[in-house]
Amino acid sequence: MSANDNTNGKKPEEEAKALSFEKGKKKAAAAAEKKQSALKQGPRVTIGWILGIIILVLIAISFVLAPAIDAFIGKRSSSGIVFGQYGKEEIKYAYGNFFYDQVQNYADQYKGSQLDQTQALFQIWKSAYDSTVLHTAISQIASKAGIIATDKAVNRAIIESGAYHKDGKFDVQTYQKASVERRSSIEQSIRRSLPYQMVLNDVQSVLSSSAEAQYIADMAASGRTFNYLVIDPSLYPDVLASQFALENKQLFYNMDLSIISVATLEEAQEIQQSIASGSTTFEEAAASFSLDSFSSAEGRVGELFYYGVLSNFKNPDEALALLTAKNNEVVGPFEAEGSFALYQINRAAVEPDYASAATLSAVKRYLANSEPAIIESYLAELAQDISALARADGLLEAALAYDLELVEVPATPFNLGQSAYMSDFSNTDSTGLLATAATGDTARLLFTEQPNTVLDPIKAGVNFLLIETGEDVKDEGMASYISMFYNYYSGSQNQQDLSEALYTSDAFKDNFFTTFLTVILGESV
C-alpha cells in the first residue's frame, strides 16, 4: 500500500475538475441564454426590471429607494406586487408597507457586497420576503389573540426607538423638525410591529420546568466513546488495480487541457474561427466568453486523467478526439449537457506508468466511484478478516497489523433526533465517516451494544468501518452548562419551531420564485 493511496472517501484532483465542468454546464444554459437573448432582442424594460435597477443603484451609491419606487408603483401598479399569500392576506410589496421597508433595510445591508448583481438582488428580495411572511403570519396570531398596540405603547416605543435621539436621548426639537411624512412613517412602522414583537417575546420568554431542564441536561451529558478503523479503497491490492488499468488503458491516459464553455453551437464555432484566424487567443476567448469556473484561469484546467473529462461530453465517444490531438491543438466544439465546449491540448495525452503510486491511487479512486462492485467485494472480505483479528487481540493490535490509523471518538451523546441541545458525531468524529454511518438502526446499535465490544463491519459509502464501543461517561460540566442556559436555548428553539410551523402551514401560499423571475428580473418561465 502506498502512502499516496489514501482515498478515504475523497475525490481525486481529476474528479474535482470533472465536477467543476458540471458546475459550468449547469450555469451555462441559463446564463448564456440570457446573454444571447439580450444581444438579439435588446433589453426588456419592465416594471420589475426598473425596480431591479433601482435596487442595484441603491447598493452601489446608497440613494434613497422609497421615492423612486413610489413613482413606479404609484403610477403603474397601485395594487403593488403580490409574491404569495398567508391565510386570506396577500404577501404584497407596495410603497410604505412592511415588505417595502424590509427591501430597503436589506438593500442597505448589501451595500459593498462582493456578490454579483443578480445574486445580491435575489438575496435582498428573498430576505425581505421571508421576513414579511413571518411578520404577516405572526401579526395574524396577534390579531386573533386580541393583541393591539395602544397609543401609550406606541408613543413609548417612538421615544425609545432612537429615531429622534440627540446625544443618546430623545430630543423634542429633533422630533418637531421632522417632516410630517417621516413622523407618520415611523409611527406606522412601530404600530404594526408592536403586536408582532409582543408575540415573539411571549414565545421566547416561556419558561421550562426545572425537571425538563434537568432531563435534557442529563441526556446531553451522557455519552459513549468509540474507536474505529477505516477499510477503504486504498487497501485494494496494487496488483489488482494495475491489472484493471492495463485492461482499461484508455481511461488512465493523462493530458493537460484548457476549456471554453459557451451556450450555443454557433457561438462556439465563432470563437473557434476567431482563434483559428489569429484574431484572438484561446486564453483571451476563455477569459471573455467562457461560462465555466475555469474562465478566471483563462480556461486552464491542468492535468487530469481521461476518465475525468468524460462526464463533460454528452456523447462520450467524441472525447476520443482528445486522445489523438497534438500539443496546442484546439478541438471541438463538442456538446455537453446544456453547453458546447472547445478544448485546447496543452500537452498531448500520454500513457501512464501503471506501477506508479499516483496512477494506482487514481485507479482505486476510479473503481470506488465508477465500479464499486469490483472493489467492495474485496473490501468486505478484508473487513471480516480484520474484524476476526480485532475480536481476538483487540482493535489496536488489528490496526498495527494492517498499518491502519485508529480513529478515536470522544464521548458522544445518543442524539438520533439531532437535537440542538446536544452534540453528535458531526461534532466529535474527525473523519466524518462514523457520522455518515450512524443513522437509524446503526446508531441504536452503537449505543445499546455492550461497552468494549467490536461490532460487525459497517458499510459507509465505499468504505467499511470496524467499530469498537468504548466506555459510557458523563460530562458534569456539560450538564451544568445546559442547566444554566436551558431557558435561553429553549426560547430560541421555541421561536425556530414557530417559524417552521408557520412556513409549513397550509395557510401559506408561496409564489416567490415565479414572481421574482417574471416581475423583478423580467424573465419568462
C-alpha positions as CSV (number, residue, x, y, z in Angstrom):
1,M,0.0,0.0,0.0
2,S,1.4,3.4,-0.9
3,A,1.3,6.4,1.4
4,N,-0.3,8.2,-1.5
5,D,-3.0,5.7,-2.0
6,N,-5.3,7.1,0.8
7,T,-8.6,7.7,-0.8
8,N,-10.7,7.6,2.4
9,G,-13.8,8.7,0.5
10,K,-12.1,11.8,-1.0
11,K,-12.3,12.6,-4.7
12,P,-9.0,12.9,-6.7
13,E,-8.0,16.1,-8.4
14,E,-9.3,15.0,-11.7
15,E,-12.7,14.1,-10.3
16,A,-12.9,17.6,-8.7
17,K,-12.2,19.1,-12.1
18,A,-14.9,17.0,-13.7
19,L,-17.3,18.3,-11.1
20,S,-16.2,21.8,-12.0
21,F,-17.2,21.1,-15.6
22,E,-20.6,20.1,-14.3
23,K,-21.0,23.4,-12.5
24,G,-20.1,25.2,-15.7
25,K,-22.6,23.2,-17.7
26,K,-25.4,23.9,-15.2
27,K,-24.9,27.6,-15.3
28,A,-24.0,27.8,-19.0
29,A,-27.5,27.3,-20.4
30,A,-29.2,29.8,-18.2
31,A,-26.5,32.5,-18.1
32,A,-25.6,32.4,-21.8
33,E,-29.2,32.2,-22.9
34,K,-29.8,35.4,-21.1
35,K,-26.8,36.9,-22.7
36,Q,-27.8,35.8,-26.2
37,S,-31.4,36.9,-25.7
38,A,-30.2,40.3,-24.6
39,L,-28.0,40.7,-27.6
40,K,-30.6,39.6,-30.1
41,Q,-33.7,41.2,-28.6
42,G,-32.4,44.2,-26.7
43,P,-33.2,44.9,-23.0
44,R,-36.7,44.0,-21.9
45,V,-37.8,47.1,-19.9
46,T,-40.5,46.0,-17.5
47,I,-41.6,47.5,-14.2
48,G,-39.7,44.7,-12.5
49,W,-36.6,45.4,-14.5
50,I,-36.8,49.1,-13.5
51,L,-37.3,48.1,-9.8
52,G,-34.3,45.8,-10.1
53,I,-32.1,48.5,-11.5
54,I,-33.2,50.9,-8.7
55,I,-32.2,48.3,-6.1
56,L,-28.8,47.9,-7.7
57,V,-28.4,51.7,-7.7
58,L,-29.1,51.7,-4.0
59,I,-26.5,49.0,-3.4
60,A,-23.9,51.0,-5.4
61,I,-24.4,54.6,-4.3
62,S,-26.8,54.4,-1.3
63,F,-29.5,56.6,-2.8
64,V,-32.9,56.6,-1.1
65,L,-35.1,53.9,-2.7
66,A,-38.5,55.0,-1.5
67,P,-39.3,58.0,-3.7
68,A,-38.2,56.3,-6.9
69,I,-40.1,53.1,-6.3
70,D,-43.1,55.0,-5.2
71,A,-43.1,56.8,-8.5
72,F,-43.3,53.5,-10.4
73,I,-45.6,51.6,-8.1
74,G,-47.9,54.6,-7.6
75,K,-48.3,55.3,-11.3
76,R,-48.1,51.9,-12.8
77,S,-49.0,49.3,-10.2
78,S,-51.1,50.9,-7.5
79,S,-52.0,47.5,-6.0
80,G,-48.3,46.5,-5.6
81,I,-46.6,43.2,-6.4
82,V,-48.1,40.0,-4.9
83,F,-45.5,37.3,-4.0
84,G,-47.7,35.0,-2.0
85,Q,-50.5,34.7,0.5
86,Y,-50.9,33.8,4.1
87,G,-54.5,32.9,5.0
88,K,-56.6,35.5,3.2
89,E,-53.9,38.1,3.3
90,E,-51.6,38.8,0.4
91,I,-47.8,39.0,0.8
92,K,-47.5,42.2,-1.2
93,Y,-44.8,44.6,-2.0
94,A,-46.2,48.2,-2.1
95,Y,-44.9,51.6,-1.2
96,G,-44.8,52.2,2.6
97,N,-45.7,48.7,3.7
98,F,-43.7,46.3,5.8
99,F,-42.3,44.4,2.7
100,Y,-41.2,47.8,1.2
101,D,-39.3,48.7,4.4
102,Q,-37.6,45.3,4.5
103,V,-36.4,45.6,0.9
104,Q,-34.8,48.9,1.8
105,N,-33.2,47.6,5.0
106,Y,-31.7,44.5,3.3
107,A,-30.5,46.6,0.3
108,D,-28.7,48.8,2.7
109,Q,-27.0,45.8,4.3
110,Y,-25.9,44.5,0.9
111,K,-24.1,47.8,0.0
112,G,-20.5,46.9,-0.9
113,S,-21.3,43.2,-1.2
114,Q,-19.0,41.0,-3.2
115,L,-21.9,39.1,-4.7
116,D,-22.7,39.7,-8.4
117,Q,-25.7,41.9,-9.1
118,T,-28.2,39.2,-9.7
119,Q,-27.2,37.3,-6.6
120,A,-27.4,40.4,-4.5
121,L,-30.8,41.3,-5.9
122,F,-32.1,37.8,-5.2
123,Q,-30.8,37.9,-1.6
124,I,-32.3,41.3,-0.9
125,W,-35.8,40.3,-2.2
126,K,-35.8,36.8,-0.7
127,S,-34.7,38.0,2.7
128,A,-37.3,40.8,2.7
129,Y,-39.9,38.3,1.6
130,D,-39.1,35.8,4.3
131,S,-39.3,38.5,6.9
132,T,-42.6,39.6,5.6
133,V,-44.1,36.1,5.6
134,L,-43.3,35.7,9.3
135,H,-44.4,39.2,10.1
136,T,-47.8,38.6,8.4
137,A,-48.4,35.2,10.0
138,I,-47.4,36.3,13.5
139,S,-49.5,39.5,13.1
140,Q,-52.5,37.3,12.3
141,I,-51.8,35.4,15.5
142,A,-51.6,38.6,17.5
143,S,-54.9,39.8,15.9
144,K,-56.7,36.6,16.9
145,A,-55.4,36.9,20.4
146,G,-56.6,40.5,20.6
147,I,-53.1,41.9,21.0
148,I,-53.1,45.6,19.9
149,A,-50.6,48.5,20.1
150,T,-52.1,51.1,22.3
151,D,-51.3,54.8,21.8
152,K,-49.3,54.8,25.0
153,A,-47.2,51.8,24.0
154,V,-46.6,53.3,20.5
155,N,-45.5,56.7,22.0
156,R,-43.2,55.0,24.4
157,A,-41.7,52.9,21.6
158,I,-41.2,56.0,19.4
159,I,-39.3,57.7,22.2
160,E,-37.1,54.6,22.7
161,S,-36.6,53.9,19.0
162,G,-33.7,56.3,18.6
163,A,-35.3,57.9,15.5
164,Y,-35.3,61.3,17.3
165,H,-32.4,60.9,19.6
166,K,-29.7,63.5,20.1
167,D,-26.6,62.7,22.2
168,G,-28.2,59.4,23.0
169,K,-31.5,60.8,24.3
170,F,-34.9,61.7,22.9
171,D,-34.8,65.3,21.6
172,V,-38.1,67.2,21.3
173,Q,-36.7,69.7,18.8
174,T,-35.4,66.9,16.6
175,Y,-38.9,65.4,16.7
176,Q,-40.6,68.7,15.9
177,K,-38.2,69.4,13.0
178,A,-39.0,66.0,11.3
179,S,-41.4,66.2,8.4
180,V,-45.0,65.1,8.9
181,E,-44.4,62.3,6.4
182,R,-41.3,61.0,8.3
183,R,-43.1,61.1,11.7
184,S,-46.1,59.3,10.1
185,S,-43.9,56.7,8.5
186,I,-42.1,55.9,11.8
187,E,-45.3,55.8,13.8
188,Q,-46.9,53.5,11.3
189,S,-43.9,51.2,11.2
190,I,-43.8,50.9,15.0
191,R,-47.5,50.5,15.4
192,R,-47.6,47.5,13.0
193,S,-44.5,45.9,14.6
194,L,-45.5,46.1,18.2
195,P,-48.1,43.2,18.2
196,Y,-45.7,41.1,16.2
197,Q,-42.9,41.7,18.7
198,M,-45.2,41.0,21.7
199,V,-46.0,37.5,20.3
200,L,-42.3,36.8,19.7
201,N,-41.4,38.0,23.2
202,D,-44.1,35.8,24.7
203,V,-42.9,32.8,22.7
204,Q,-39.2,33.4,23.6
205,S,-39.9,34.0,27.3
206,V,-41.8,30.9,28.0
207,L,-40.0,29.1,30.9
208,S,-39.5,25.4,31.0
209,S,-39.8,23.3,34.2
210,S,-36.7,22.5,36.2
211,A,-37.4,18.8,35.6
212,E,-37.4,19.3,31.9
213,A,-34.1,21.2,32.0
214,Q,-32.6,18.5,34.2
215,Y,-33.8,15.8,31.9
216,I,-32.2,17.4,28.8
217,A,-29.0,18.2,30.7
218,D,-28.6,14.6,31.7
219,M,-29.1,13.4,28.1
220,A,-26.6,16.0,26.8
221,A,-24.0,15.0,29.4
222,S,-24.3,11.2,28.9
223,G,-22.1,9.9,26.1
224,R,-20.1,7.0,24.9
225,T,-16.6,6.8,23.4
226,F,-15.7,4.9,20.3
227,N,-12.7,3.7,18.4
228,Y,-12.8,2.5,14.8
229,L,-10.7,1.5,11.7
230,V,-11.5,2.5,8.2
231,I,-11.2,-0.2,5.5
232,D,-11.1,2.0,2.4
233,P,-10.3,1.6,-1.3
234,S,-6.6,2.4,-0.7
235,L,-6.4,-1.2,0.7
236,Y,-7.3,-2.7,-2.7
237,P,-4.2,-4.6,-3.8
238,D,-1.9,-2.7,-6.1
239,V,-1.6,-5.7,-8.4
240,L,-5.3,-5.9,-9.0
241,A,-5.5,-2.1,-9.5
242,S,-2.6,-2.3,-12.0
243,Q,-4.3,-5.2,-13.8
244,F,-7.6,-3.2,-14.2
245,A,-5.6,-0.3,-15.5
246,L,-3.8,-2.4,-18.1
247,E,-7.2,-3.9,-19.2
248,N,-8.7,-0.3,-19.5
249,K,-5.7,1.7,-20.5
250,Q,-7.6,4.4,-22.3
251,L,-9.3,5.6,-19.1
252,F,-6.0,6.4,-17.4
253,Y,-4.2,8.3,-20.2
254,N,-3.4,11.7,-18.8
255,M,-3.2,15.1,-20.5
256,D,-3.1,18.8,-19.9
257,L,-6.2,20.7,-21.0
258,S,-7.8,24.1,-21.3
259,I,-11.6,24.6,-21.9
260,I,-14.1,27.2,-23.2
261,S,-17.8,26.5,-22.4
262,V,-20.5,28.5,-24.1
263,A,-24.2,28.2,-24.5
264,T,-24.7,27.6,-28.2
265,L,-23.0,25.7,-31.1
266,E,-23.0,28.9,-33.2
267,E,-21.1,30.9,-30.5
268,A,-18.6,28.0,-30.1
269,Q,-18.0,27.9,-33.8
270,E,-17.5,31.7,-34.0
271,I,-14.9,31.5,-31.2
272,Q,-13.2,28.6,-32.9
273,Q,-12.9,30.5,-36.2
274,S,-11.6,33.6,-34.3
275,I,-8.9,31.5,-32.7
276,A,-8.0,29.8,-36.0
277,S,-7.7,33.1,-37.8
278,G,-5.5,34.6,-35.1
279,S,-7.9,37.3,-34.2
280,T,-7.8,36.1,-30.6
281,T,-6.1,33.6,-28.5
282,F,-7.7,30.7,-26.7
283,E,-6.8,32.2,-23.4
284,E,-8.4,35.6,-24.3
285,A,-11.5,33.9,-25.5
286,A,-11.8,31.8,-22.4
287,A,-11.4,34.8,-20.1
288,S,-14.0,36.8,-22.1
289,F,-16.7,34.3,-23.1
290,S,-16.4,31.0,-21.2
291,L,-19.2,30.3,-18.7
292,D,-17.5,27.7,-16.6
293,S,-15.4,28.1,-13.5
294,F,-12.1,27.9,-15.4
295,S,-12.7,31.2,-17.2
296,S,-10.9,33.1,-14.3
297,A,-7.8,31.0,-15.1
298,E,-8.0,31.7,-18.9
299,G,-9.6,28.3,-19.4
300,R,-6.7,26.3,-17.9
301,V,-7.9,23.0,-16.4
302,G,-4.5,21.5,-15.9
303,E,-3.5,17.8,-15.8
304,L,-6.2,15.1,-15.5
305,F,-6.9,11.5,-16.5
306,Y,-9.0,10.8,-19.5
307,Y,-11.9,9.4,-17.4
308,G,-12.1,12.7,-15.5
309,V,-13.2,14.6,-18.6
310,L,-15.7,12.0,-19.9
311,S,-18.6,13.4,-17.9
312,N,-18.3,16.7,-19.8
313,F,-19.3,15.1,-23.1
314,K,-22.9,14.4,-24.0
315,N,-21.6,11.8,-26.4
316,P,-18.6,10.2,-24.6
317,D,-17.3,8.7,-27.8
318,E,-16.4,12.2,-29.0
319,A,-13.9,12.5,-26.2
320,L,-11.6,10.2,-28.1
321,A,-10.6,13.3,-30.1
322,L,-8.7,14.4,-27.0
323,L,-6.5,11.3,-27.1
324,T,-5.3,11.8,-30.7
325,A,-4.9,15.6,-30.6
326,K,-1.5,17.2,-30.7
327,N,0.2,19.8,-28.4
328,N,-1.6,23.2,-28.6
329,E,-4.3,21.9,-30.9
330,V,-7.8,23.2,-30.4
331,V,-10.5,20.6,-30.8
332,G,-14.3,20.8,-30.8
333,P,-16.9,22.1,-30.3
334,F,-18.4,19.2,-28.5
335,E,-21.9,19.1,-26.9
336,A,-22.1,18.8,-23.2
337,E,-25.3,18.9,-21.1
338,G,-26.6,22.4,-21.7
339,S,-23.4,23.8,-23.3
340,F,-20.8,23.4,-26.0
341,A,-17.1,23.1,-25.3
342,L,-13.8,23.8,-27.1
343,Y,-10.6,22.2,-25.8
344,Q,-7.0,23.2,-26.2
345,I,-4.5,20.4,-25.7
346,N,-1.7,22.0,-23.7
347,R,0.1,18.6,-23.5
348,A,-0.9,15.7,-25.6
349,A,-2.3,12.5,-23.9
350,V,0.3,10.1,-22.7
351,E,0.1,6.5,-21.4
352,P,0.8,6.5,-17.6
353,D,3.2,4.4,-15.6
354,Y,0.9,1.7,-14.4
355,A,3.2,0.8,-11.4
356,S,3.4,4.4,-10.1
357,A,1.8,5.3,-6.8
358,A,-0.1,8.2,-8.4
359,T,-1.6,6.0,-11.1
360,L,-2.5,3.2,-8.8
361,S,-4.2,5.7,-6.4
362,A,-6.2,7.1,-9.3
363,V,-7.3,3.7,-10.4
364,K,-8.5,2.8,-6.9
365,R,-10.4,6.1,-6.8
366,Y,-12.0,5.4,-10.2
367,L,-13.0,1.9,-9.1
368,A,-14.5,3.3,-5.8
369,N,-16.6,5.9,-7.7
370,S,-17.4,4.3,-11.0
371,E,-17.0,0.5,-10.5
372,P,-17.8,0.0,-6.8
373,A,-18.9,-3.6,-7.2
374,I,-15.4,-4.6,-8.2
375,I,-13.8,-3.2,-5.1
376,E,-16.5,-3.6,-2.5
377,S,-16.4,-7.4,-2.5
378,Y,-12.7,-7.4,-1.7
379,L,-13.1,-4.8,1.0
380,A,-16.0,-6.6,2.6
381,E,-13.9,-9.8,2.8
382,L,-10.9,-7.9,4.2
383,A,-13.1,-6.2,6.8
384,Q,-14.2,-9.6,8.1
385,D,-10.6,-10.8,8.4
386,I,-9.6,-7.7,10.3
387,S,-12.7,-8.0,12.5
388,A,-11.7,-11.6,13.5
389,L,-8.3,-10.4,14.5
390,A,-9.7,-7.4,16.4
391,R,-12.1,-9.6,18.4
392,A,-9.2,-11.9,19.3
393,D,-6.4,-9.4,20.0
394,G,-8.1,-6.0,20.2
395,L,-8.7,-3.2,17.8
396,L,-5.4,-1.6,18.4
397,E,-3.5,-4.8,17.5
398,A,-5.5,-5.1,14.4
399,A,-4.7,-1.5,13.4
400,L,-1.0,-2.2,13.9
401,A,-1.1,-5.5,12.0
402,Y,-2.7,-3.9,8.9
403,D,-1.0,-0.5,9.2
404,L,-4.3,1.3,9.8
405,E,-5.0,4.5,11.7
406,L,-7.0,4.1,14.9
407,V,-9.7,6.8,14.9
408,E,-10.7,7.8,18.5
409,V,-14.1,9.5,19.0
410,P,-14.6,11.3,22.4
411,A,-17.8,10.8,24.4
412,T,-20.8,11.5,22.2
413,P,-24.5,11.5,23.3
414,F,-27.1,9.4,21.6
415,N,-28.6,12.2,19.6
416,L,-30.7,10.3,17.0
417,G,-33.0,13.3,16.5
418,Q,-30.1,15.7,16.1
419,S,-31.3,17.9,19.0
420,A,-29.7,21.3,19.1
421,Y,-29.2,20.9,22.9
422,M,-26.8,18.0,22.4
423,S,-23.7,17.3,20.4
424,D,-23.5,14.4,17.9
425,F,-20.9,12.7,15.7
426,S,-20.8,15.7,13.4
427,N,-19.1,17.4,16.3
428,T,-16.9,14.6,17.6
429,D,-16.0,12.4,14.6
430,S,-12.8,13.7,13.0
431,T,-13.2,11.9,9.7
432,G,-17.0,12.2,9.3
433,L,-17.4,8.6,8.3
434,L,-18.9,7.4,11.6
435,A,-21.3,10.4,11.4
436,T,-22.4,9.2,8.0
437,A,-22.9,5.6,9.1
438,A,-24.6,6.3,12.4
439,T,-28.2,6.6,11.4
440,G,-31.3,4.6,12.3
441,D,-30.7,1.1,13.5
442,T,-26.9,1.5,13.2
443,A,-27.0,4.5,15.6
444,R,-29.1,2.5,18.1
445,L,-26.7,-0.4,17.9
446,L,-23.7,1.8,18.7
447,F,-25.3,2.9,21.9
448,T,-27.1,-0.2,23.0
449,E,-24.4,-2.8,22.5
450,Q,-22.2,-3.6,25.5
451,P,-19.2,-1.4,26.1
452,N,-15.9,-2.5,24.7
453,T,-17.4,-4.6,22.0
454,V,-16.1,-5.0,18.5
455,L,-19.1,-4.7,16.1
456,D,-19.5,-6.4,12.8
457,P,-18.2,-4.3,9.9
458,I,-20.5,-1.4,9.0
459,K,-20.6,-0.1,5.4
460,A,-20.2,3.7,5.0
461,G,-20.2,4.6,1.3
462,V,-17.5,2.6,-0.4
463,N,-15.7,2.1,2.9
464,F,-16.2,-0.4,5.7
465,L,-15.9,0.7,9.4
466,L,-14.7,-1.6,12.1
467,I,-16.1,-0.1,15.3
468,E,-15.3,-0.8,18.9
469,T,-17.7,0.6,21.5
470,G,-16.0,2.4,24.4
471,E,-17.0,3.4,27.9
472,D,-20.2,5.2,28.9
473,V,-19.1,8.5,30.6
474,K,-20.9,11.6,32.0
475,D,-19.7,15.1,31.4
476,E,-20.8,17.0,34.5
477,G,-19.5,20.3,33.0
478,M,-21.9,19.9,30.1
479,A,-24.8,19.0,32.4
480,S,-24.2,22.2,34.4
481,Y,-23.9,24.3,31.3
482,I,-27.2,23.0,29.8
483,S,-29.0,23.5,33.1
484,M,-27.7,27.1,33.4
485,F,-28.6,28.2,29.8
486,Y,-31.6,25.9,29.1
487,N,-34.2,28.6,29.2
488,Y,-32.2,30.8,26.8
489,Y,-31.8,27.9,24.3
490,S,-35.4,26.8,24.8
491,G,-36.6,30.3,24.0
492,S,-34.6,30.4,20.7
493,Q,-35.9,26.9,19.9
494,N,-39.4,28.0,20.5
495,Q,-39.0,30.8,18.0
496,Q,-37.5,28.4,15.5
497,D,-40.3,25.9,16.0
498,L,-42.8,28.6,15.5
499,S,-41.2,29.8,12.3
500,E,-41.0,26.3,10.8
501,A,-44.7,25.7,11.7
502,L,-45.7,28.9,10.0
503,Y,-43.7,28.2,6.9
504,T,-45.1,24.7,6.5
505,S,-48.7,25.7,7.3
506,D,-51.4,25.0,4.7
507,A,-52.3,28.7,5.0
508,F,-49.1,29.7,3.3
509,K,-49.2,30.0,-0.5
510,D,-45.7,30.7,-1.8
511,N,-45.1,32.1,-5.2
512,F,-41.9,34.0,-4.6
513,F,-39.6,32.4,-7.2
514,T,-42.0,32.8,-10.1
515,T,-42.8,36.4,-9.2
516,F,-39.1,37.3,-8.7
517,L,-38.2,35.9,-12.1
518,T,-41.1,37.3,-14.1
519,V,-41.6,40.6,-12.4
520,I,-38.3,41.6,-10.9
521,L,-36.0,40.1,-13.4
522,G,-38.4,40.2,-16.3
523,E,-37.7,36.6,-17.3
524,S,-40.2,34.1,-18.8
525,V,-40.8,30.8,-17.0
